[in-house]
Amino acid sequence: MGLYERLLRLQEPRIPVHQFVACAAEVSRGNMSSVQARNAMNLSAAEGTEANALIARVMSAALSRVEVHDVLMLAELRIPPFDTVAAVKTRLGV
């Protein structure tokens, strides 16, 4: 499985975008640990690494949380140009 595949509903169990964004926001604010977020979303170690890379982009101000949310919401519904995992990862810079 992969984080983005689950967010785009390509693999089960899927991860609702709102849940992912909320957990990522709380991790970036320091109110939730990465382990707590991983457990809340049932992420594998590899998926956790992908999530941490995206969180790091937000924390470095390379992306805003709003950008991540918007792109992932479009991706969840597979609305072009964010209808593939590759396109989403490219847009998010991960």
N, C-alpha and C positions, 0 to 999 in steps of 0.2 A: 504494500500500500504506500501511498504518498500523500502528503498533506494537501497538495493542490488537487490531486485526483479526487480526494474526499470532499474538498470544498466545492469542486465543480460537479459533484454528484456522479462522478464516473466510477467510483468505488464505494462500497459499503464497508463499515457504517459511515454514512456521510456526516460531515460536520456543518451545522448551520453557521452561516457567515456571521450572524449577530453574536452567537456564542463565542466564536473564535475572536472576533474583534473586541468583545468585552473582556475576555480573558487576557488577550494581548495588552489591552490598555491597562488593566490592573497590574500586570507584570511590569510594564514600563513605569508605572507610578510607584512601584515598590510595595503595593498592597497585597500581592499574591506572588508566591514563588513560582519559578518555572516548573518545578515538580508538581505543585498544586494544579497549575494550568494544564500540564500534560495529563495528569490523572483525571481532571474534569472533562477533558475531551478524548480520553482513552487513546493518547498518541503513543506511537512506538518511539524508540530512541531516535530513529532517523527522521521521523516526522517532527519530533521535538527540536531537532537540530535545524530543520527547515523553518520552523516557527521562530526559533531564536534568531535566525538570520534576518527574518523579516522584522522582528521587534527591534533588532539592532539598527536597521535602516531608519525606523521611526525615531528611535532615541537619538540618532546622530543628526536628525532633521533632514535627512536625504529624502524622506517621504513624510507626509502628514498622516495622522490616523484617518482623517477624512478621505484622503486619496486611497488609502488601503481599503477602507470600507466601500467606497464607490466602485473601485475596480473589482473587488471580490463580489459585490452584489450583482454587478453585470455578468461576471464570470459564472456565478452560481446558476444564472438563467441562460448561460451560454449565448450571450448577446455579442455579436461581432462588434469590435475586433477582439474581444476578450473571450472567445469561445473555445480556446485551446489552452492546455497547460503551458505550452511554450510561449504563447502570446502573453499570458498573465505574468509568467516569470520574467519575461523581457520587460514588460511595462513596469513591474515592481523592482526590477534591477537585482533579482536574486538568482 
